[in-house]
Amino acid sequence: MTIKDIAKLCSVSVSTVSRVLNDRPDVSEDVRRKVLSAIKDSNYIPNNSARDLVRTKSDAVGLVVRGVSNPFYTDIIRAIERTITDAGFTMVMQQIGTCDDEVKCGAVMEREKRLQGIVFLGGRFDYTPADLAMLNVPFVCCSYSNRYGTLIEGEYSSVSIADGDTAQQAVEELYRHGHRRIAALISRPDDQSISQLRYEGYVQALESHGIPVDPELVISTGGFGAKDAYRAVQEKMAENVDFTALFAIADSMAIGAMRALMDAGRRIPEDCSVIAIDGLELSAYIEPPLTTLCQPMEEMGRRSAEILLDMVRHKGSHACELLPTTLPDALRGVSSLLLTDLTALDYDALERTLEFLANNSAAVAAQALPGQWNAASGTYTVTDASRAAMQTFFNVSPTEAQASSFKEP
């Protein structure tokens, strides 16, 4: 689509279209609206940098960053720039808002800066072939994929983590520590973004253990910032909804949630365990440090740039890569804690025991296991004789019977 096509479509002269593009006052409002509507509908991209056309070859590679205040991007941007520069190219970066169209921005940059390729850092998960038709250079989606779109492999490149699987791993970590009332802190459950992907992982983790999703435990913030998370958790606490652990889809949201929990008098991790995904540097320096599955940010940026440069040099083709996350030992269990002190206990055996207690209260009362309750610490310690009785009556192993200090959820 050229300026002549727009003029023909609107039945006006090329100069009239030019005056509209340059916001000249000597155009009627009706004509202006007609031309602007045609430009929008046809995805026409004006070229405002004719002086660059005299250059026979460009060494510029574009980086479009969606979300100007996202701290997760810092190390990724640094790695992308270093890889591009070391390869003899120049990086041209453009930051846009979270609601802006990254593809259209990239197309404008491509024409004005004569880009050889583009890395999109953050973007939509639902591209169609029509969305990308305006791009004439190779591109790579960094930190996200086309999970909800209609592109097929071989038509696009991406470098990201397996968001659903990583979320499932985070919730499994909480389950392994004895938690069953696990809240999810998300942006929205159906926004076809990283929020929905990680929410789906949360649901899969619960369902794999036969735990139904409780709508009361799904906290939607409408955004990804700490302020949004603080407000949403504060409102949920005011409803007196009970949960012993919280899974946040991003570190920034977890940090806001932790502040809301502590302001409400909940101790972390004693009263509520918290786990998230990202691995921001800041997360290790809050109190308590956040338990988080860390994304390989530098590797993500480096691989995105390498894949793009291979395509620019005609040495490679589109590729979609999934990188693993890690849960550093230093952060494991810092803001997430065992729900009970039964560190030697098989939790399946505990659940069988609790079910037996609920269905056989009279028999249990007859067996009365003597011991001592400590209200201050929330523990009940049984005597040696009672421990032997537990082994016989509940059919548990000696190892399970040793776990005799119970802490209230």
GIURFEN-V562974 format. One record per run of one state. SS is the DSSP state (h for helix, s for strand, l for the rest). FROM is the first residue (numbers start at 1). TO is the last residue. If there is no record, write none. Layout:
BEGIN
ss = (SS	SS)
from = (FROM	FROM)
to = (TO	TO)
END
This chain:
BEGIN
ss = (l	h	l	h	l	h	l	h	l	s	l	h	l	s	l	h	l	s	l	s	l	s	l	h	l	s	l	h	l	h	s	l	h	l	s	l	h	l	s	l	h	l	s	l	h	l	s	l	s	l	h	l	h	l	s	l	s	l	h	l	h	l	s	l)
from = (1	3	11	14	22	29	43	50	55	60	67	71	87	90	97	102	114	117	122	138	143	158	162	163	177	182	187	194	209	215	218	221	226	239	245	249	251	264	273	279	281	285	291	295	297	313	320	324	326	327	347	360	361	368	371	375	379	383	384	394	398	403	405	406)
to = (2	10	13	21	28	42	49	54	59	66	70	86	89	96	101	113	116	121	137	142	157	161	162	176	181	186	193	208	214	217	220	225	238	244	248	250	263	272	278	280	284	290	294	296	312	319	323	325	326	346	359	360	367	370	374	378	382	383	393	397	402	404	405	409)
END
